[in-house]
Amino acid sequence: MLPAVWVTNQALDDLLKRRKPVLTAKRLLTNQTFRDIYRTQTLAIGQRLKILSLTFLFSDLKDSTELYERVGDLVAFDLVDEHFRLLGEIIASERGAVVKTVGDAVRATFETPDRAIAAAIRMREAMSDLGAERQHQSLRLKMGIHEGSRLAVILNDQQDYFGQTVNIASRVQGLAASRSIVATQSVVENAHARALLETNGLKPTLRRVALSGIADKVSVYDIS
């Protein structure tokens, strides 16, 4: 440790402007390569890290149970496995990271809301292309996106997140219909996310909804 005392003045301002870009904890924890290599070593056991702003994307395959019934276990498993591979590639390319998978669902984090929106749009199209390629048009994703603070911890030998932001993201994903992306107000009102939606010709539709465990109604946007 090197203690230092600085007087706030023009000299300090000039010095700070010359700082090189730094690698933040948030950027590191949302890097897929880092999570793959250091899956159990990102935080010490019992350590908790409060991240003030992080974007969570939840996705789930619609009617996956019917898919197994219709095409059989082997074909359905191959489709779901390919779905995981494609989503993982897209998430990583948008500077995000897969936190974990639960059944047919994917939970991923992104440093900023616009990267999550970009990933969701690409994920939706990838599933349409995969369904057409394999002649199973029912590969449709339901996605929810929310941004806010959360707690990073180590649980079951891997880094995970907890907090109200995670709960809201999960409930927002539950509102999504087939091929639908539902995002909260904090996501859609992000300047870069809004510009991205406009570039793709997407106009979010606002609605107020009640979420389980949340006292007040929440503003969400359907991006279809």
trRosetta pair geometry for C-beta under 8 A, 3 or more apart (Angstrom, degrees):
i j d omega theta_ij theta_ji phi_ij phi_ji
6 12 5.4 106 171 -111 119 130
7 12 6.8 -159 84 -37 52 130
8 12 5.7 -90 -129 53 39 152
9 12 5.6 103 50 10 57 99
9 13 7.3 -109 110 -3 35 93
10 13 5.4 -53 -148 37 37 115
10 14 6.3 39 154 -20 69 103
11 14 5.8 -53 -150 35 31 111
11 15 6.5 33 151 -21 63 106
12 15 5.5 -54 -149 35 34 114
12 16 6.4 33 155 -19 67 104
13 16 5.9 -55 -148 35 30 109
13 17 6.6 32 154 -22 63 105
14 17 5.8 -55 -153 31 32 114
14 18 7.0 25 152 -17 62 107
15 18 6.0 -66 -159 34 34 108
15 19 7.6 56 144 -47 62 85
16 19 5.7 -22 -165 -15 45 116
19 22 7.4 -29 156 -33 115 103
23 27 5.9 -122 -163 79 67 125
23 28 5.9 75 158 -60 105 101
24 27 4.7 95 58 8 84 100
24 28 6.9 -149 95 -6 45 88
25 28 5.6 -58 -148 38 32 112
25 29 6.1 23 160 -14 69 110
25 49 6.7 -128 156 -180 147 143
25 51 7.3 -138 104 -99 109 100
26 29 6.1 -60 -143 40 27 103
26 30 6.4 8 161 -4 63 113
26 51 5.5 122 -96 -146 98 118
26 53 7.5 9 -124 74 157 69
26 54 6.2 -153 -145 -87 110 98
26 111 5.9 109 136 -126 104 87
27 30 6.2 -69 -145 46 27 99
27 31 6.7 41 152 -40 63 105
27 111 5.6 21 -99 -100 66 137
28 31 5.7 -51 -157 12 33 118
28 34 5.6 -122 -176 149 73 174
29 34 7.4 -100 -98 98 24 132
29 35 7.2 71 -163 -73 49 101
29 42 6.4 91 -111 -167 91 138
29 51 7.5 -111 57 -80 148 146
29 97 7.2 -129 144 39 50 151
29 109 7.3 -17 122 92 92 146
29 152 6.3 -56 -149 -121 162 154
29 159 6.9 -125 -147 143 105 152
30 54 7.2 -176 -65 -144 125 106
30 95 6.7 50 125 149 109 75
30 96 5.8 -58 -180 -138 100 43
30 97 4.9 -167 -162 7 43 108
30 109 5.0 -114 -110 109 97 100
30 110 6.0 104 -163 -133 139 21
30 111 5.0 -171 65 -54 156 78
31 34 4.1 63 86 13 110 113
31 35 6.7 169 87 -12 57 85
31 95 7.4 -36 -99 -161 66 68
31 97 6.0 22 69 -62 13 125
32 35 5.7 -59 -148 39 33 109
32 36 6.2 34 156 -22 68 107
32 88 7.5 122 -144 -174 147 85
32 91 6.9 115 -70 109 132 96
32 92 4.0 -57 14 -108 154 100
32 96 7.2 45 -49 100 102 47
32 97 4.4 177 -78 -113 62 79
32 98 6.7 48 -119 13 104 77
33 36 5.7 -55 -147 34 30 112
33 37 6.3 19 159 -11 65 109
33 92 7.7 90 -36 -148 74 119
34 37 6.1 -62 -145 41 28 103
34 38 5.9 -26 175 32 67 108
34 42 7.6 88 144 -99 101 107
34 97 7.7 -58 58 -98 88 146
35 38 7.0 -76 -125 63 20 72
35 39 6.2 57 168 -97 61 63
35 42 7.1 -7 -113 -62 65 137
35 97 4.9 115 -3 -167 145 136
35 98 7.6 -171 98 61 150 62
35 159 6.9 -113 -131 48 96 123
36 39 6.5 -6 -153 -58 20 97
38 41 4.3 -88 -165 64 92 99
38 42 5.4 119 122 -63 109 71
39 42 7.6 -45 -172 -20 13 102
39 157 7.6 35 128 143 100 82
39 158 5.5 -39 172 -118 92 89
39 159 7.4 -145 -170 6 47 89
40 154 7.3 74 -156 -147 60 123
40 157 5.0 -28 -111 -176 115 79
40 158 6.4 -65 -86 -86 66 50
42 152 7.7 -85 124 163 123 125
42 154 7.2 165 63 -82 86 99
42 159 4.3 -14 53 -60 139 141
43 47 4.6 -145 176 79 101 115
43 48 7.8 66 -179 -85 148 21
43 49 6.2 -133 -104 -13 133 117
43 152 6.4 162 -46 129 147 101
43 153 6.7 -116 85 -151 155 28
43 154 4.9 -157 75 -38 102 102
43 159 6.0 112 11 -108 104 103
44 47 4.2 82 60 -14 84 126
44 154 7.4 -127 105 -1 20 139
45 154 5.6 -87 -102 74 52 137
46 154 7.9 -26 -2 47 32 108
47 153 7.5 174 89 -130 53 63
47 154 7.2 52 51 2 81 106
48 151 5.6 -15 -170 -171 106 108
48 152 7.1 147 -162 73 52 54
48 153 5.3 -15 -109 -89 77 93
49 151 7.2 140 71 -163 45 56
49 152 4.2 -20 64 59 101 107
49 153 7.6 -178 24 -67 72 47
50 149 6.6 8 -179 -177 89 113
50 150 7.9 178 -150 94 55 28
50 151 5.9 -29 -99 -104 62 70
50 152 7.8 -156 -70 17 15 80
51 54 4.9 34 124 -29 131 124
51 149 6.4 174 93 -151 55 64
51 150 5.7 -9 60 60 99 72
51 151 7.6 174 19 -95 78 19
51 152 5.8 63 -18 -23 113 110
51 161 7.9 -54 34 -124 126 115
52 149 4.9 -35 -147 -102 35 104
53 147 6.5 18 -165 173 82 100
53 148 7.0 -71 -123 -156 56 15
53 149 6.5 -37 -65 -76 41 64
54 109 5.6 -13 171 -160 115 115
54 110 7.6 146 -175 69 69 43
54 111 7.3 -55 -128 -124 69 32
54 147 7.1 -167 92 -147 28 69
54 148 7.5 -34 52 71 62 36
54 149 7.4 81 17 -126 86 27
54 150 5.7 -75 50 29 122 111
54 161 7.5 -132 93 -125 148 152
54 165 7.4 109 66 128 87 156
55 109 6.8 133 77 -162 54 60
55 110 4.4 -31 73 66 110 92
55 111 7.3 4 23 79 101 15
55 112 6.3 18 -5 136 134 13
55 113 4.9 166 -96 -86 145 54
55 115 7.2 149 63 62 142 90
55 116 4.5 -125 136 -26 132 141
55 145 6.5 6 -179 -172 102 97
55 146 7.3 177 -150 93 62 33
55 147 4.3 -27 -98 -96 79 92
55 187 6.7 102 -133 -108 115 101
56 107 7.0 -16 -167 -168 100 87
56 108 7.4 149 -157 82 53 45
56 109 5.8 -29 -100 -102 63 71
56 110 7.9 -172 -75 21 19 76
56 116 7.7 43 76 -117 13 148
56 145 7.1 169 86 -148 52 51
56 146 5.6 -10 57 62 97 79
56 147 7.4 173 16 -87 68 40
56 150 7.4 75 -46 -35 126 155
56 161 7.3 -145 -93 85 126 152
56 165 6.4 135 2 142 131 99
56 166 6.2 158 -95 -106 172 59
56 169 4.1 -46 95 -98 124 166
57 91 7.8 -158 65 -115 136 109
57 96 7.3 -8 22 -156 126 157
57 106 7.8 -2 110 107 92 95
57 107 7.6 159 84 -155 54 41
57 108 4.8 -15 61 65 100 95
57 109 7.6 -178 19 -85 77 22
57 110 6.6 46 -13 -9 111 112
57 116 4.7 179 -56 -153 117 107
57 119 6.5 -121 -20 86 175 127
57 120 6.2 -151 -142 -67 133 102
57 143 6.4 -10 -171 -167 94 107
57 144 7.4 161 -153 83 49 46
57 145 5.1 -11 -102 -100 76 85
57 169 7.5 -115 -88 -165 11 125
58 105 6.6 -6 -173 -174 86 113
58 106 7.4 163 -155 84 42 54
58 107 5.6 -8 -106 -105 74 73
58 143 6.8 161 85 -151 53 55
58 144 4.8 -4 56 56 102 94
58 145 7.8 -166 23 -73 67 41
58 169 5.3 136 -16 147 114 96
58 170 5.7 121 -69 -100 166 49
58 172 7.5 133 40 72 120 85
58 173 3.7 -77 91 -56 120 150
59 87 6.7 -149 67 -139 152 144
59 105 6.4 167 88 -153 51 64
59 106 4.7 2 54 51 101 96
59 108 7.7 11 4 9 103 108
59 120 7.7 179 -79 -119 115 82
59 123 6.5 -90 -102 148 158 153
59 141 5.1 -19 -164 -166 110 117
59 142 6.9 148 -156 76 56 47
59 143 4.6 -15 -100 -99 82 87
59 144 8.0 -176 -75 23 43 61
59 173 7.1 -138 -83 -140 22 127
60 64 8.0 -107 168 -15 79 124
60 103 7.8 24 -136 89 99 111
60 104 6.0 86 -158 97 68 90
60 105 4.2 -21 -95 -98 87 91
60 106 7.8 -170 -72 19 46 63
60 141 7.1 134 66 -155 34 67
60 142 5.1 -21 62 59 88 98
60 143 7.9 173 19 -77 61 47
60 173 6.4 103 0 161 109 123
61 64 4.2 75 99 -63 119 114
61 67 7.5 -42 147 0 131 146
61 80 6.9 -92 -17 -116 163 91
61 83 6.6 24 -76 162 127 166
61 104 4.2 -67 27 150 111 134
61 105 7.7 -132 8 -73 69 51
61 139 6.8 -49 -141 -148 108 63
61 140 7.3 111 -157 69 61 45
61 141 6.4 -48 -97 -99 49 60
61 142 7.9 131 -137 15 3 83
62 138 7.5 -123 89 173 90 82
62 140 4.6 -26 38 82 121 97
62 141 7.1 -176 -10 -109 91 9
62 142 5.4 100 -63 -28 98 104
62 178 5.1 -96 39 -106 176 79
63 66 4.4 -26 176 32 98 119
63 67 6.4 115 122 -29 78 87
63 138 5.9 -78 85 176 123 121
63 140 7.6 38 31 47 101 102
64 67 5.1 -45 -153 26 43 120
64 68 6.9 45 151 -19 68 95
64 76 7.6 118 -175 -172 79 116
64 80 6.8 68 -151 -93 125 119
64 103 7.8 149 70 154 150 104
64 104 4.5 159 -41 -33 171 168
65 68 6.0 -50 -159 31 35 109
65 69 6.7 32 146 -16 64 107
66 69 5.3 -56 -150 39 39 115
66 70 6.0 34 154 -21 71 110
66 138 7.2 -99 94 168 111 159
67 70 5.9 -60 -143 38 28 107
67 71 6.2 -20 177 21 67 109
67 76 5.0 134 128 -126 95 112
67 79 6.9 -114 167 79 136 145
67 80 7.9 137 102 -56 143 100
67 136 6.9 71 -139 178 105 135
67 138 5.9 -168 -85 94 98 128
67 139 7.7 67 -104 -79 144 68
68 71 7.3 -76 -129 54 18 76
68 72 7.3 -45 -170 137 53 10
68 73 5.9 29 -157 -95 97 56
68 76 4.3 -166 -96 97 61 176
70 76 8.0 116 59 -74 74 116
70 136 7.9 139 100 -135 128 109
70 138 7.7 90 43 21 156 152
71 75 4.2 -98 145 88 112 130
71 76 5.3 143 74 -56 105 84
71 79 7.5 61 81 -9 153 140
71 136 6.3 -32 -56 -100 148 134
72 75 5.1 74 67 21 92 103
72 76 6.4 -171 86 -7 41 97
73 76 5.9 -68 -142 44 23 109
73 77 6.0 26 162 -24 65 109
74 77 5.9 -54 -147 32 24 110
74 78 6.7 23 155 -16 60 105
75 78 5.8 -56 -153 36 32 111
75 79 6.5 31 151 -19 65 106
76 79 5.6 -55 -149 36 34 112
76 80 6.2 29 155 -16 68 106
77 80 5.8 -57 -145 39 31 108
77 81 6.0 32 156 -21 66 109
78 81 5.7 -55 -143 38 28 112
78 82 6.3 28 156 -17 63 106
79 82 5.9 -56 -148 37 29 108
79 83 6.3 36 149 -25 63 106
79 130 7.3 128 -153 152 85 118
79 134 6.1 176 -103 114 106 170
79 136 6.4 -36 -114 59 152 152
79 139 6.7 -133 175 -88 120 124
80 83 5.3 -49 -149 32 34 119
80 84 6.7 37 151 -20 64 99
80 104 5.8 -90 -141 -117 120 99
81 84 5.8 -49 -154 31 34 111
81 85 6.7 34 148 -19 64 104
82 85 5.5 -51 -149 35 37 114
82 86 6.3 36 154 -18 68 105
82 130 6.3 165 119 -147 121 134
83 86 6.0 -55 -146 37 28 108
83 87 6.3 24 158 -15 64 110
83 104 7.6 14 93 -161 144 93
83 127 6.7 38 -128 -107 101 93
83 130 6.7 162 -86 110 74 168
83 139 6.7 -156 -91 -156 123 121
84 87 6.0 -59 -144 40 28 108
84 88 6.1 30 158 -22 64 109
84 101 6.5 -1 -125 -102 120 156
84 106 7.1 160 -123 -78 73 118
85 88 5.9 -58 -149 35 26 112
85 89 6.5 25 155 -18 62 107
86 89 5.9 -57 -152 35 30 110
86 90 6.4 26 155 -16 66 108
86 123 7.6 131 124 -131 99 68
86 126 4.8 172 162 161 133 138
86 127 7.7 162 95 -68 144 61
86 130 6.6 -118 -22 -58 164 138
87 90 5.8 -57 -147 39 33 109
87 91 6.1 33 156 -21 67 109
87 98 7.7 92 119 -87 99 122
87 106 5.4 -148 135 -37 150 171
87 108 7.9 -148 158 -40 104 141
87 123 5.6 44 -116 -128 84 112
87 126 7.4 176 -72 85 59 145
88 91 5.8 -55 -143 37 28 111
88 92 6.3 25 160 -15 64 109
88 98 5.6 -40 -114 -32 85 139
88 106 8.0 -145 -65 -134 69 140
89 92 6.0 -59 -148 39 27 108
89 93 6.2 23 157 -18 64 111
90 93 5.8 -60 -146 38 29 109
90 94 6.4 14 158 -7 65 111
90 119 5.4 127 140 -148 101 82
90 122 4.9 -179 -148 108 129 122
90 123 5.4 176 92 -73 159 78
90 126 6.4 -125 -51 -22 142 154
91 94 6.1 -68 -150 44 27 101
91 96 4.3 -84 -177 82 80 114
91 97 6.8 144 143 -83 114 8
91 98 5.8 98 93 -54 158 81
91 106 7.7 -141 -50 157 147 137
91 108 4.8 -111 -139 -141 139 154
91 110 7.9 -126 -158 -73 82 96
91 119 5.5 58 -101 -149 55 140
91 123 7.9 35 -55 -72 80 120
92 95 7.8 40 180 -77 34 17
92 96 6.8 -99 -76 65 25 65
92 97 7.1 56 -95 -96 68 52
94 110 6.7 -32 123 -117 105 123
94 115 4.7 145 161 -172 98 88
94 116 7.6 139 134 -76 136 25
94 118 5.2 173 -129 91 129 110
94 119 4.1 -134 39 -67 162 99
94 122 7.4 -180 -50 30 129 139
95 110 6.8 85 95 -145 78 84
95 111 6.1 -41 129 12 115 114
95 115 5.4 -74 61 -142 98 150
96 108 5.1 54 152 163 127 117
96 109 6.2 176 -159 87 88 41
96 110 4.1 -44 -97 -87 105 82
96 111 7.7 -142 -92 -4 62 68
96 115 6.0 165 -52 137 99 118
96 116 6.8 101 -86 -88 139 67
96 119 5.9 -21 6 -59 145 158
97 108 6.4 172 86 -154 35 82
97 109 5.7 -11 58 56 85 87
98 101 6.9 -5 178 -48 124 86
98 106 6.1 -67 -132 -164 105 102
98 107 7.2 99 -164 76 64 52
98 108 5.1 -47 -101 -96 49 91
99 107 4.6 -52 57 106 111 99
99 108 6.2 -178 -1 -102 82 28
99 109 5.8 75 -50 -16 110 100
99 159 7.6 -101 -143 101 83 78
99 160 6.3 94 178 -125 113 61
99 161 6.4 -65 -134 7 152 103
100 107 5.5 8 56 50 70 112
100 158 7.0 117 -79 107 111 144
100 160 6.8 -5 -19 -106 129 100
101 104 8.0 -37 -177 -159 104 11
101 105 6.5 160 -161 84 62 53
101 106 5.4 -25 -106 -100 83 62
101 107 7.3 -173 -87 17 33 75
102 105 4.8 -15 65 62 83 109
102 107 7.0 38 1 -16 103 111
108 116 7.7 164 100 -121 104 91
108 119 7.3 -104 101 131 148 158
109 161 7.0 113 -72 -24 134 149
110 113 7.4 123 93 -94 123 18
110 115 4.2 -171 -171 90 131 111
110 116 4.2 -160 29 -59 147 86
110 119 6.9 -161 -74 3 139 138
111 115 6.3 51 48 24 76 148
112 115 5.2 96 65 4 81 102
112 116 7.6 -149 99 -3 46 88
112 190 7.1 152 176 -175 90 152
112 192 6.6 14 150 66 134 141
112 193 7.9 -159 146 -51 91 97
113 116 5.6 -59 -154 37 40 112
113 117 6.3 40 152 -20 73 104
113 145 7.1 107 -146 155 84 125
113 147 5.0 -59 -76 -55 105 144
113 183 7.7 96 -163 -164 112 132
113 186 7.2 -163 -77 125 144 74
113 187 4.3 175 -146 -142 129 69
113 188 7.9 -119 164 -40 143 24
113 190 4.1 152 57 8 135 158
113 192 7.3 144 72 72 86 96
113 193 4.4 -43 115 -55 108 138
114 117 5.5 -50 -146 36 36 113
114 118 6.2 39 154 -21 66 104
114 190 6.1 -134 -44 115 84 129
114 192 3.7 -66 -47 117 150 105
114 193 4.2 -142 -83 -72 70 63
114 195 7.7 -4 -118 54 131 89
114 196 5.2 139 -151 -15 98 141
115 118 5.6 -51 -146 36 32 113
115 119 6.3 34 154 -19 64 105
116 119 5.7 -54 -148 37 31 111
116 120 6.3 33 153 -22 65 106
116 145 5.0 138 138 -139 131 128
116 147 7.8 -168 21 -69 150 99
116 187 7.0 -74 76 -142 129 122
116 193 7.9 -12 58 -107 86 120
117 120 5.7 -55 -147 34 30 112
117 121 6.5 30 156 -19 64 104
117 145 6.8 155 -73 121 65 179
117 181 7.7 101 -135 160 68 150
117 183 7.0 -2 -92 -81 96 155
117 187 7.0 147 -59 169 105 109
117 193 4.9 122 -8 -143 148 95
117 196 5.5 130 100 93 130 139
117 197 6.7 -71 177 -60 145 88
117 223 7.6 -126 -142 -155 98 178
118 121 6.0 -55 -151 33 30 110
118 122 6.5 21 155 -10 64 110
118 196 6.0 -89 -68 -165 88 148
119 122 5.9 -64 -150 43 31 107
119 123 5.9 34 154 -24 69 110
120 123 5.6 -53 -141 35 29 114
120 124 6.4 33 158 -22 63 104
120 143 5.0 164 -139 131 112 160
120 145 6.4 -83 -50 -49 147 130
120 181 4.8 94 156 -118 136 135
120 223 7.6 78 115 83 135 137
121 124 6.0 -54 -153 31 28 112
121 125 6.8 19 153 -10 62 107
121 181 7.4 -45 -70 -36 59 158
121 200 6.1 -82 -139 -133 156 168
121 202 7.6 -127 -102 -32 122 152
122 125 5.9 -59 -149 41 34 107
122 126 6.1 38 153 -25 68 108
123 126 5.6 -53 -145 34 30 114
123 127 6.6 29 157 -18 63 104
123 141 6.0 -26 133 33 106 171
123 143 7.0 110 84 -71 134 147
124 127 6.1 -58 -155 33 28 108
124 128 6.8 28 149 -17 62 105
124 141 5.8 -123 -99 51 65 117
124 143 7.3 -98 -65 0 99 136
124 179 5.9 91 -155 -156 111 77
124 181 6.8 -83 -54 -46 137 109
125 128 5.5 -53 -151 34 38 113
125 129 6.3 36 152 -18 69 105
126 129 5.7 -55 -148 38 32 110
126 130 6.2 32 154 -19 66 107
127 130 5.6 -50 -141 38 33 112
127 131 6.2 37 157 -21 64 105
127 139 4.6 -148 -177 131 92 101
127 140 6.4 134 130 -106 135 26
127 141 5.2 165 -12 -21 163 103
128 131 5.8 -55 -148 36 28 111
128 132 6.4 25 155 -16 63 107
128 139 7.5 -168 -79 83 26 96
128 179 7.6 49 -67 -116 106 122
129 132 5.9 -57 -148 38 30 108
129 133 6.1 31 154 -22 65 109
130 133 5.6 -55 -144 37 30 113
130 134 6.2 4 165 4 67 111
130 139 5.6 -67 89 95 104 163
131 134 6.5 -69 -140 51 24 91
131 135 7.9 -86 166 91 55 3
131 136 5.3 -102 -146 87 73 62
131 137 4.8 93 155 -121 123 31
131 138 6.7 175 -135 39 128 33
131 139 3.8 -161 -71 33 105 106
131 140 7.7 14 -55 -51 154 63
132 135 7.4 25 -171 -79 29 37
132 137 6.8 46 -77 -96 58 78
134 139 7.8 70 53 -23 120 138
136 139 6.0 77 106 -28 96 99
140 178 4.5 14 139 -162 151 89
140 179 4.8 -71 -155 -52 108 77
141 179 6.8 69 53 -106 62 42
142 173 6.2 104 127 179 94 78
142 174 8.0 52 141 -112 134 20
142 176 3.8 149 -168 96 88 117
142 177 6.9 -161 -114 95 104 8
142 178 7.0 -59 -73 -97 90 29
142 180 6.2 11 -129 57 69 84
143 173 6.3 -56 -170 -126 24 90
143 176 5.8 134 46 -107 36 169
143 180 7.2 -159 40 100 72 51
143 181 4.7 -16 75 -114 111 72
143 182 7.1 172 94 26 57 65
144 169 5.7 147 116 -175 108 59
144 170 7.2 124 76 -127 144 8
144 171 7.6 -177 -179 80 166 36
144 172 3.6 145 -164 103 125 87
144 173 2.9 -117 10 -66 122 60
144 174 7.1 -6 -42 7 148 48
144 175 6.8 97 -96 40 119 88
144 176 5.7 -138 -59 -29 82 119
144 181 7.8 166 -84 -162 28 54
144 182 5.0 -17 -109 70 75 96
144 183 7.4 159 -162 -84 49 43
145 169 7.0 -15 -152 -135 18 95
145 172 7.1 -89 43 113 31 139
145 181 6.9 12 -4 -177 112 97
145 182 7.4 177 24 91 70 48
145 183 4.2 -13 65 -110 105 88
145 184 7.1 -133 98 12 64 76
145 187 5.1 106 118 -122 109 166
146 165 6.0 -177 119 -169 115 76
146 168 4.9 166 -156 106 170 104
146 169 4.0 -135 33 -82 115 78
146 172 5.5 142 -48 14 113 150
146 183 7.3 173 -72 -154 48 58
146 184 4.6 50 -115 2 81 129
146 186 7.2 59 -163 56 63 112
146 187 6.5 -108 -117 -38 27 122
147 165 7.4 -39 153 -152 17 122
147 184 7.0 -148 24 64 71 113
147 186 4.7 -132 64 114 102 116
147 187 5.1 143 -6 -75 110 77
147 190 7.3 65 10 -48 165 130
148 163 7.8 -148 107 121 108 124
148 164 7.3 -58 113 90 147 87
148 165 3.7 -163 73 -101 110 119
148 168 7.3 53 18 47 143 137
148 186 6.5 89 -63 73 83 166
149 163 6.7 -99 111 158 70 159
149 165 6.1 178 67 -30 38 136
150 161 4.7 29 144 -175 135 115
150 162 6.7 157 -174 73 93 31
150 163 4.0 -167 -133 41 67 136
150 165 4.5 -98 -67 53 101 127
150 166 5.8 92 -127 -34 132 95
151 161 6.6 140 73 -159 49 63
151 162 4.8 -29 66 66 105 83
151 163 4.9 136 6 -49 87 112
152 159 6.3 0 -173 -172 99 104
152 160 7.6 161 -151 84 56 32
152 161 5.7 -32 -96 -98 58 76
153 159 7.4 162 87 -149 30 60
153 160 6.1 -27 69 66 78 79
153 161 7.5 138 22 -105 75 26
153 162 6.2 0 14 6 122 112
154 157 7.3 6 177 -124 99 15
154 158 7.0 171 -150 87 70 16
154 159 5.8 -44 -96 -93 65 56
154 160 7.4 106 -133 18 20 80
155 158 7.0 -36 70 64 57 64
155 160 4.6 -47 39 30 111 131
156 160 7.6 48 39 -24 94 136
161 165 7.9 -54 152 81 124 106
161 166 5.4 167 113 -73 100 131
162 166 6.0 -84 -141 23 26 148
163 166 5.5 105 59 8 65 98
163 167 7.4 -123 111 -2 40 92
164 167 5.3 -54 -149 38 41 115
164 168 6.2 40 155 -21 72 103
165 168 5.9 -54 -147 36 30 109
165 169 6.4 33 154 -21 64 106
166 169 5.7 -53 -147 34 31 113
166 170 6.5 32 154 -20 63 105
167 170 5.9 -57 -154 34 30 111
167 171 6.5 22 154 -13 65 109
167 213 6.5 -74 164 91 137 143
168 171 5.8 -60 -147 41 33 107
168 172 6.0 35 155 -22 68 108
168 184 6.8 24 147 -65 124 148
168 211 6.5 50 -128 146 72 168
168 214 6.9 69 -99 -71 94 137
168 218 7.1 161 -148 -117 115 164
169 172 5.7 -54 -143 36 28 112
169 173 6.5 33 155 -22 62 103
170 173 5.9 -53 -154 30 30 112
170 174 6.9 33 148 -22 61 104
171 174 5.4 -49 -156 29 38 118
171 175 7.2 43 147 -25 62 97
171 211 4.4 88 137 -155 149 114
171 212 6.1 -162 -119 39 132 85
171 213 7.7 -151 -62 42 149 106
171 214 7.5 -160 72 -11 166 123
172 175 5.7 -48 -161 22 40 115
172 176 7.6 53 144 -35 62 93
172 182 5.2 -159 170 109 88 112
172 183 7.4 63 166 -117 140 19
172 184 6.0 -84 -100 -52 153 93
172 211 7.4 -31 -61 -102 65 135
172 218 7.8 -91 -84 111 100 144
172 220 6.0 174 -135 -117 103 135
173 176 5.8 -38 -165 5 45 118
173 182 7.0 177 -99 55 29 110
175 182 4.9 144 84 -145 107 178
175 209 6.2 10 -111 -167 145 174
175 220 6.4 65 86 112 161 167
176 180 4.3 -178 -165 88 83 103
176 181 6.7 0 -123 -110 126 15
176 182 4.6 -140 -76 -4 85 110
177 180 4.3 72 55 -8 68 142
177 224 7.9 2 62 -97 107 128
179 224 7.0 85 111 -141 89 85
180 222 6.1 -40 -162 -154 115 94
180 223 7.4 130 -170 65 64 56
180 224 5.3 -29 -116 -90 79 98
181 222 7.6 127 76 -164 54 47
181 223 4.1 -32 76 67 105 106
181 224 7.3 -178 31 -72 73 49
182 220 5.3 14 -179 170 101 126
182 221 7.0 160 -155 77 55 45
182 222 5.8 -24 -101 -100 77 59
182 223 7.3 -176 -83 18 26 80
183 187 4.1 -106 177 84 114 138
183 188 5.2 132 103 -49 120 92
183 193 7.9 -164 164 172 160 143
183 204 7.1 -69 52 -124 109 139
183 220 6.8 156 80 -161 31 77
183 221 5.2 -22 64 59 83 97
183 223 6.2 28 4 -12 109 122
184 187 5.3 99 59 6 67 103
184 188 7.4 -152 98 1 33 92
184 218 6.5 -50 -129 167 104 117
184 219 7.0 96 -163 86 66 66
184 220 5.6 -50 -101 -106 51 73
184 221 7.6 129 -139 13 5 83
185 188 6.1 -63 -141 44 33 101
185 189 5.7 21 167 -12 71 117
185 218 7.7 -148 -4 177 104 77
185 219 4.3 46 -53 87 122 113
185 220 7.3 -97 -38 -86 70 31
185 221 7.2 116 -86 -23 51 102
186 189 6.3 -58 -133 43 22 105
186 190 7.2 45 156 -43 55 92
187 190 6.1 -44 -169 1 32 114
187 193 5.9 -142 165 175 66 173
187 221 7.8 -137 75 37 101 116
188 193 6.2 -128 -127 116 26 127
188 194 6.5 76 172 -80 59 83
188 197 7.4 14 -142 -25 82 156
188 204 5.2 -73 -133 34 139 173
188 221 4.6 58 -56 15 156 152
188 223 7.9 -176 -97 -59 112 116
189 193 7.8 36 59 65 21 119
189 194 6.9 11 -142 -52 22 121
190 193 3.9 68 73 13 105 114
190 194 6.6 -180 82 -14 51 84
191 194 5.9 -56 -147 35 27 110
191 195 6.4 26 156 -17 63 107
192 195 5.7 -53 -148 36 32 112
192 196 6.4 36 152 -22 64 106
193 196 5.6 -54 -150 34 32 114
193 197 6.5 33 152 -19 65 103
194 197 5.8 -53 -151 34 33 111
194 198 6.5 32 152 -18 65 105
195 198 5.7 -54 -149 37 33 112
195 199 6.3 37 152 -23 65 105
196 199 5.6 -52 -149 33 31 114
196 200 6.5 16 156 -5 64 109
197 200 6.0 -67 -150 46 30 101
197 202 4.5 -92 -164 74 82 101
197 203 7.4 124 154 -83 113 27
197 204 6.4 -29 -164 -28 157 99
197 223 6.9 -104 -125 -129 119 124
198 201 7.5 38 -177 -74 32 27
198 202 7.7 -97 -65 51 22 64
202 223 5.5 37 169 -160 132 95
202 224 8.0 155 -147 56 102 29
204 221 3.5 14 175 175 126 128
204 222 6.6 148 -159 66 68 40
204 223 5.1 -35 -99 -80 85 81
205 221 6.3 141 62 -159 37 68
205 222 4.6 -18 56 53 99 97
205 224 7.6 -17 11 17 116 103
206 219 6.2 -18 -158 -166 101 100
206 220 7.7 147 -148 82 53 36
206 221 5.6 -32 -90 -98 56 79
207 219 7.6 158 83 -149 32 56
207 220 6.1 -24 66 66 80 81
207 221 7.7 145 20 -99 70 32
207 222 6.9 31 7 -16 115 104
208 217 4.6 47 172 147 101 133
208 218 7.2 158 -154 75 61 31
208 219 5.8 -35 -98 -94 70 62
208 220 7.9 137 -109 20 23 73
209 217 6.2 159 76 -160 23 91
209 218 5.8 -31 65 61 79 81
209 220 5.6 -15 16 16 120 120
210 214 7.3 -177 -169 74 56 97
210 217 5.3 -59 -78 -103 64 80
210 218 7.7 128 -110 14 20 80
211 214 4.2 36 73 25 100 128
211 217 8.0 124 2 -139 75 43
211 218 5.5 9 -8 9 119 129
214 218 6.1 4 127 -39 156 116
